[in-house]
Amino acid sequence: MTPPEGGHKLPTSPVLETPTVSPRTLTAKLGVLLTPILEALVRALAHVSADVLTMTGLALTGVASAFFALAGGPGWVSPAALRAGGAIALAGAVFDMLDGRVARLRGRETKFGAYLDSTMDRYSDMLLYLGLLILYARLERTGLMVLVWVAAFGSFMTSYARARAESLIPRCPVGLMERPERVVLVIAGAILNKMVAVLWIIAILSNVTAIQRVVYTYVELKRGWSTVFMPRDEKRADE
């Protein structure tokens, strides 16, 4: 990420703060487990531009996509290639987790850096789905191609629904299936050779999440969620 004018010295405080609240999601728990490793990697890569880390993560995801695409063909499949793609996608995800932390450590967070990171995340998502789409096209599995498309569509709409909502309301904090969960699932599906089951989960829950956000935004714009859960007596007093 491009440093602000004047630059900043490296802070001496810890790279990552220890969470004070017990994590509730799978990815939050995973993040807590990986915190010591991430701290070490952030310090080791503190001299590297966060933008370089962002683009490295995207490049690794592109390689993972190629492994997905080449994991099968007419009459044959290669679970080993799928697992290799999953391992490479995991490496790409690690770089994706590091870029923002490195920028904070260096005191060089910028709005453009955050924008670039978010935009590259969308490309990374679509690259993984593209690899799977090509794989199932090579296997001549039309139904699974449609499933990949529905999962990709839901993933895109989940992100869009939140971004658009937060241009109208302060926050849209709802949703069963956000990006970290989707990435973890795709990687796990590849490594465990359970990709079809994973795609079904993502296809259903990502679209449910998009709908949740539409409903949340509608209620928030109409009357606010605080009035929905307000006791009946208080509602009458306000009327």
C-alpha positions as CSV (number, residue, x, y, z in Angstrom):
1,M,0.0,0.0,0.0
2,T,1.3,3.4,-0.9
3,P,2.7,5.3,2.2
4,P,1.1,8.6,3.2
5,E,3.1,11.7,2.7
6,G,6.0,12.0,5.1
7,G,5.9,8.2,5.9
8,H,5.8,6.6,9.3
9,K,8.3,4.8,11.5
10,L,7.6,1.2,12.5
11,P,5.6,1.0,15.7
12,T,7.0,-1.0,18.6
13,S,3.6,-2.3,19.8
14,P,2.6,-5.9,19.0
15,V,1.6,-6.7,15.5
16,L,-1.7,-8.3,16.4
17,E,-3.8,-7.7,19.4
18,T,-5.1,-10.7,21.3
19,P,-8.9,-11.0,20.9
20,T,-10.7,-10.2,24.2
21,V,-14.0,-11.8,23.0
22,S,-14.5,-15.5,22.3
23,P,-14.8,-16.0,18.6
24,R,-18.1,-17.4,17.4
25,T,-17.3,-18.3,13.8
26,L,-15.1,-21.0,12.4
27,T,-12.9,-18.5,10.6
28,A,-12.5,-16.4,13.8
29,K,-11.5,-19.5,15.8
30,L,-9.0,-20.4,13.0
31,G,-7.7,-16.8,13.1
32,V,-7.0,-17.1,16.8
33,L,-5.1,-20.4,16.3
34,L,-3.1,-18.9,13.5
35,T,-2.3,-15.6,15.3
36,P,1.3,-16.6,16.5
37,I,2.2,-17.8,12.9
38,L,0.7,-14.6,11.4
39,E,2.6,-12.4,13.8
40,A,5.9,-14.1,12.9
41,L,5.1,-13.8,9.1
42,V,4.1,-10.1,9.5
43,R,7.3,-9.3,11.2
44,A,9.3,-11.2,8.6
45,L,7.6,-9.4,5.7
46,A,7.5,-6.0,7.3
47,H,9.9,-4.6,4.7
48,V,7.6,-5.7,1.8
49,S,4.9,-3.4,0.4
50,A,1.4,-4.4,1.3
51,D,0.4,-4.0,-2.3
52,V,3.0,-6.5,-3.3
53,L,1.6,-9.0,-0.8
54,T,-1.9,-8.3,-2.2
55,M,-0.8,-9.0,-5.8
56,T,1.2,-12.1,-4.7
57,G,-1.9,-13.5,-3.1
58,L,-3.8,-12.9,-6.4
59,A,-1.1,-14.6,-8.4
60,L,-1.1,-17.7,-6.2
61,T,-4.9,-17.9,-6.5
62,G,-4.5,-17.8,-10.3
63,V,-2.1,-20.8,-10.1
64,A,-4.5,-22.6,-7.8
65,S,-7.3,-21.9,-10.4
66,A,-5.1,-23.5,-13.1
67,F,-4.6,-26.6,-10.9
68,F,-8.4,-26.8,-10.4
69,A,-9.0,-26.6,-14.1
70,L,-6.5,-29.3,-14.9
71,A,-7.6,-31.7,-12.2
72,G,-9.7,-33.8,-14.6
73,G,-10.7,-34.4,-18.2
74,P,-12.8,-36.8,-20.3
75,G,-12.6,-40.2,-18.5
76,W,-10.2,-39.2,-15.7
77,V,-9.9,-37.1,-12.6
78,S,-6.8,-36.2,-10.5
79,P,-7.6,-35.6,-6.8
80,A,-3.9,-34.9,-6.3
81,A,-4.1,-31.9,-8.6
82,L,-7.2,-30.7,-6.8
83,R,-5.4,-31.0,-3.5
84,A,-2.4,-29.2,-4.8
85,G,-4.7,-26.4,-6.0
86,G,-6.2,-26.2,-2.5
87,A,-2.8,-26.0,-0.9
88,I,-1.8,-23.2,-3.2
89,A,-5.1,-21.4,-2.6
90,L,-4.3,-21.6,1.1
91,A,-1.0,-19.9,0.5
92,G,-2.7,-17.2,-1.4
93,A,-5.2,-16.8,1.4
94,V,-2.4,-16.3,3.9
95,F,-0.9,-13.5,1.8
96,D,-4.4,-12.0,1.7
97,M,-4.5,-12.0,5.5
98,L,-1.0,-10.5,5.8
99,D,-1.3,-7.4,3.5
100,G,-3.5,-5.3,5.9
101,R,-1.5,-6.4,8.9
102,V,1.8,-5.4,7.3
103,A,0.3,-2.0,6.3
104,R,-0.7,-1.4,9.9
105,L,2.6,-2.4,11.2
106,R,4.4,-0.1,8.8
107,G,1.9,2.8,9.5
108,R,1.1,2.9,5.8
109,E,-2.6,2.2,5.6
110,T,-4.3,4.1,2.8
111,K,-7.8,4.2,1.4
112,F,-6.5,3.1,-2.0
113,G,-4.7,0.1,-0.4
114,A,-7.9,-1.0,1.2
115,Y,-9.8,-0.5,-2.1
116,L,-7.1,-2.5,-4.0
117,D,-7.3,-5.3,-1.5
118,S,-11.1,-5.5,-1.6
119,T,-11.1,-5.4,-5.4
120,M,-8.4,-8.2,-5.7
121,D,-10.5,-10.3,-3.3
122,R,-13.3,-10.3,-5.9
123,Y,-10.9,-11.3,-8.6
124,S,-9.5,-14.1,-6.4
125,D,-13.0,-15.4,-5.7
126,M,-13.9,-15.5,-9.4
127,L,-10.6,-17.1,-10.4
128,L,-11.3,-20.1,-8.1
129,Y,-14.8,-20.5,-9.5
130,L,-13.4,-20.2,-13.0
131,G,-11.0,-23.0,-12.4
132,L,-13.8,-25.2,-11.1
133,L,-16.0,-24.2,-14.0
134,I,-13.4,-25.2,-16.5
135,L,-12.8,-28.5,-14.6
136,Y,-16.5,-29.5,-14.8
137,A,-16.6,-28.4,-18.5
138,R,-13.7,-30.7,-19.2
139,L,-15.5,-33.5,-17.3
140,E,-18.7,-32.7,-19.3
141,R,-20.7,-32.3,-16.1
142,T,-23.2,-29.6,-17.0
143,G,-25.1,-29.8,-13.7
144,L,-22.0,-29.1,-11.8
145,M,-21.1,-26.2,-14.0
146,V,-24.5,-24.7,-13.2
147,L,-23.8,-25.3,-9.5
148,V,-20.4,-23.5,-9.7
149,W,-22.2,-20.6,-11.4
150,V,-24.9,-20.4,-8.7
151,A,-22.1,-20.4,-6.0
152,A,-20.2,-17.7,-7.8
153,F,-23.3,-15.6,-8.3
154,G,-24.2,-15.9,-4.6
155,S,-20.7,-15.0,-3.6
156,F,-20.8,-11.9,-5.8
157,M,-24.2,-10.8,-4.6
158,T,-23.2,-11.3,-0.9
159,S,-20.4,-8.8,-1.3
160,Y,-22.5,-6.4,-3.5
161,A,-25.5,-6.5,-1.2
162,R,-23.3,-5.4,1.8
163,A,-21.4,-2.7,-0.2
164,R,-24.6,-1.2,-1.6
165,A,-26.4,-1.4,1.8
166,E,-23.5,0.4,3.5
167,S,-23.8,3.2,1.0
168,L,-27.4,3.8,2.4
169,I,-27.1,2.7,6.1
170,P,-24.1,2.8,8.5
171,R,-23.6,-0.9,8.7
172,C,-25.0,-4.2,7.4
173,P,-23.5,-6.7,9.9
174,V,-25.8,-9.7,9.1
175,G,-25.1,-12.9,7.1
176,L,-24.4,-16.6,7.5
177,M,-21.7,-16.9,4.8
178,E,-19.2,-14.2,4.4
179,R,-16.0,-14.3,2.3
180,P,-13.7,-15.9,4.9
181,E,-16.1,-18.8,5.4
182,R,-16.3,-19.3,1.6
183,V,-12.6,-19.3,1.1
184,V,-12.1,-21.8,3.9
185,L,-14.7,-24.0,2.5
186,V,-13.3,-24.0,-1.1
187,I,-9.8,-24.8,0.3
188,A,-11.2,-27.6,2.5
189,G,-13.3,-29.0,-0.4
190,A,-10.2,-29.2,-2.6
191,I,-7.9,-30.7,0.0
192,L,-10.5,-33.2,1.2
193,N,-11.8,-33.9,-2.3
194,K,-15.3,-32.9,-1.3
195,M,-15.8,-30.0,-3.6
196,V,-19.3,-30.8,-4.8
197,A,-20.6,-30.8,-1.2
198,V,-18.8,-27.5,-0.5
199,L,-20.3,-25.9,-3.7
200,W,-23.8,-26.9,-2.5
201,I,-23.2,-25.3,0.9
202,I,-21.8,-22.1,-0.7
203,A,-24.5,-21.9,-3.4
204,I,-27.3,-22.1,-0.8
205,L,-25.9,-20.1,2.1
206,S,-24.3,-17.3,0.1
207,N,-27.6,-16.6,-1.6
208,V,-29.4,-16.8,1.7
209,T,-26.9,-14.3,3.1
210,A,-27.6,-11.9,0.2
211,I,-31.3,-12.1,0.9
212,Q,-30.7,-11.5,4.6
213,R,-28.8,-8.3,3.8
214,V,-31.6,-7.1,1.5
215,V,-34.2,-7.7,4.2
216,Y,-32.0,-6.1,6.9
217,T,-31.5,-3.0,4.7
218,Y,-35.2,-2.7,3.9
219,V,-36.2,-2.8,7.6
220,E,-33.4,-0.4,8.6
221,L,-34.4,2.1,5.9
222,K,-38.1,1.8,6.8
223,R,-38.1,2.0,10.5
224,G,-34.8,0.7,12.0
225,W,-34.2,-2.6,13.7
226,S,-34.3,-1.0,17.1
227,T,-38.1,-0.5,16.7
228,V,-38.6,-4.1,15.6
229,F,-37.2,-5.4,18.9
230,M,-38.5,-2.6,21.1
231,P,-41.0,-3.7,23.8
232,R,-44.6,-3.1,22.9
233,D,-45.2,-0.6,25.8
234,E,-42.3,1.5,24.6
235,K,-43.6,1.5,21.1
236,R,-47.0,2.8,22.3
237,A,-45.2,5.5,24.4
238,D,-43.4,6.7,21.3
239,E,-46.5,6.8,19.1
